[in-house]
Amino acid sequence: MRGPVWVKDAGAPEAAGFMRVQVPGGATEVKGAVQDGFQDSVYLLSFAAPTVDAETFTADLRPEGGLRAITPVSSADSVNAELWAHVGLPDPATQERVREGSVCPPCIGDGRRSKVQGIDIDVQDLGGGRSRVYLRATS
C-alpha cells in the first residue's frame, strides 16, 4: 500500500480548478498543491487579499454556521502542519487572529462543487486591511 504523494507540477491553478473557485484579482502570495492519497486527495489553496475580497470569496463558499474565531494551538498539536509546510505556510490553526469554518458542498446542494467532499476554510487577519485565506479540500 502506498502513502500519499504530492502531484508534480500541480499547484494553485489545479487546486482552484478542483474547488471551482476563482482567486480574487488583487490576491498576492497565491500558493497551492495537490496530494494524491490512498483513498482521498487533498487540494490546498491559499492567498492574501484585501479583507473585503477575502470575505466575499469565503461567503460564496457558504460555510456552515459562518466562520468562528479559534484559539491557536501549539505547533506540536498542529494536525495539518505537514500539509501547509509543503507550500511554505504555517498551519493556520497555530496562528493568531484566525477564523475557521467548513462546508460540505454536496450536503448544501452546491452543484458547482459536487465532486468536493468538503472544504476547510481558515481566514487570518493580517492587519492593514488584508487577510490570508487557507482552503483545504478533499475529494
C-alpha positions as CSV (number, residue, x, y, z in Angstrom):
1,M,0.0,0.0,0.0
2,R,1.4,3.4,-1.0
3,G,1.1,6.5,1.1
4,P,0.0,9.9,-0.2
5,V,2.2,11.6,-2.7
6,W,2.4,15.2,-3.9
7,V,1.3,15.6,-7.5
8,K,4.2,17.0,-9.5
9,D,3.5,20.4,-11.2
10,A,0.0,20.6,-9.6
11,G,-0.4,23.9,-7.8
12,A,-2.8,26.8,-7.2
13,P,-4.5,26.6,-10.6
14,E,-5.2,22.9,-10.2
15,A,-6.5,23.3,-6.6
16,A,-8.7,26.3,-7.6
17,G,-10.0,24.4,-10.6
18,F,-11.0,21.4,-8.4
19,M,-12.7,23.6,-5.9
20,R,-14.2,25.6,-8.7
21,V,-13.2,28.9,-7.2
22,Q,-11.5,32.0,-8.7
23,V,-8.8,33.7,-6.7
24,P,-9.6,37.4,-6.3
25,G,-7.8,39.6,-8.8
26,G,-6.0,41.6,-6.1
27,A,-4.6,38.5,-4.4
28,T,-0.9,38.0,-3.7
29,E,1.1,35.2,-2.4
30,V,-1.0,32.6,-4.1
31,K,0.0,29.1,-3.2
32,G,-1.4,25.6,-3.9
33,A,-0.7,21.9,-4.1
34,V,-2.4,18.6,-4.7
35,Q,-1.7,15.5,-2.7
36,D,-2.9,12.2,-4.1
37,G,-3.8,9.9,-1.3
38,F,-4.7,6.2,-1.0
39,Q,-8.4,7.0,-0.6
40,D,-8.8,10.7,-0.8
41,S,-6.9,13.5,-2.5
42,V,-6.2,16.8,-0.7
43,Y,-6.2,20.2,-2.5
44,L,-4.5,23.2,-0.8
45,L,-5.1,26.8,-1.9
46,S,-4.0,29.9,-0.1
47,F,-3.7,33.6,-0.9
48,A,-3.5,37.0,0.7
49,A,-6.1,39.6,-0.4
50,P,-7.8,42.8,0.7
51,T,-10.1,41.7,3.6
52,V,-13.3,42.8,1.7
53,D,-12.3,40.4,-1.2
54,A,-11.5,37.6,1.2
55,E,-14.8,38.0,3.0
56,T,-16.7,38.0,-0.4
57,F,-14.7,35.0,-1.5
58,T,-15.4,32.9,1.6
59,A,-19.1,33.9,1.8
60,D,-19.5,32.4,-1.7
61,L,-18.4,29.0,-0.3
62,R,-21.3,29.2,2.1
63,P,-19.5,27.9,5.2
64,E,-21.9,26.1,7.6
65,G,-22.5,28.4,10.6
66,G,-20.2,31.0,9.3
67,L,-16.6,31.5,10.4
68,R,-15.7,31.2,14.1
69,A,-12.7,32.6,15.9
70,I,-10.2,30.0,17.1
71,T,-7.7,29.8,19.9
72,P,-4.3,28.9,18.3
73,V,-2.8,25.5,19.1
74,S,0.9,24.9,19.6
75,S,3.0,23.7,16.7
76,A,3.3,20.3,18.5
77,D,-0.5,20.0,18.4
78,S,-0.9,21.0,14.8
79,V,-2.7,18.4,12.7
80,N,-2.1,19.9,9.2
81,A,1.4,21.4,9.7
82,E,3.0,19.0,7.2
83,L,0.4,19.8,4.5
84,W,0.8,23.6,4.8
85,A,4.6,23.4,5.2
86,H,4.6,21.8,1.7
87,V,3.5,25.2,0.3
88,G,5.7,27.2,2.7
89,L,3.0,28.2,5.1
90,P,2.3,27.5,8.8
91,D,-0.8,25.6,9.8
92,P,-3.5,28.3,10.2
93,A,-4.6,26.6,13.5
94,T,-1.3,27.7,15.0
95,Q,-1.7,31.4,14.0
96,E,-3.3,34.4,15.8
97,R,-6.4,36.2,14.5
98,V,-7.8,33.2,12.6
99,R,-11.4,32.3,12.0
100,E,-12.4,28.9,10.7
101,G,-15.3,27.1,9.2
102,S,-16.1,24.3,6.8
103,V,-18.6,23.4,4.1
104,C,-19.8,20.1,2.6
105,P,-20.8,21.2,-0.9
106,P,-22.9,18.1,-1.7
107,C,-24.7,18.5,1.7
108,I,-25.8,22.0,0.9
109,G,-26.6,21.3,-2.7
110,D,-23.8,23.4,-4.2
111,G,-23.8,21.8,-7.7
112,R,-20.8,23.9,-8.6
113,R,-18.6,21.7,-6.3
114,S,-20.4,18.4,-6.3
115,K,-17.1,16.4,-6.6
116,V,-15.7,18.1,-3.5
117,Q,-16.4,16.1,-0.2
118,G,-15.6,19.1,2.0
119,I,-13.6,22.3,2.3
120,D,-12.0,23.5,5.5
121,I,-11.7,27.3,5.5
122,D,-9.4,29.5,7.6
123,V,-9.1,33.2,7.3
124,Q,-6.3,35.1,9.1
125,D,-6.5,38.8,9.7
126,L,-3.1,40.1,8.6
127,G,-3.8,43.7,9.6
128,G,-3.7,46.7,7.4
129,G,-7.0,45.6,5.7
130,R,-5.6,42.4,4.4
131,S,-6.4,38.7,5.1
132,R,-4.9,35.4,4.2
133,V,-7.4,32.7,3.1
134,Y,-6.5,29.0,3.5
135,L,-8.6,26.3,1.8
136,R,-8.1,22.6,2.3
137,A,-10.5,20.4,0.1
138,T,-10.8,16.7,-0.1
139,S,-12.2,14.5,-2.9
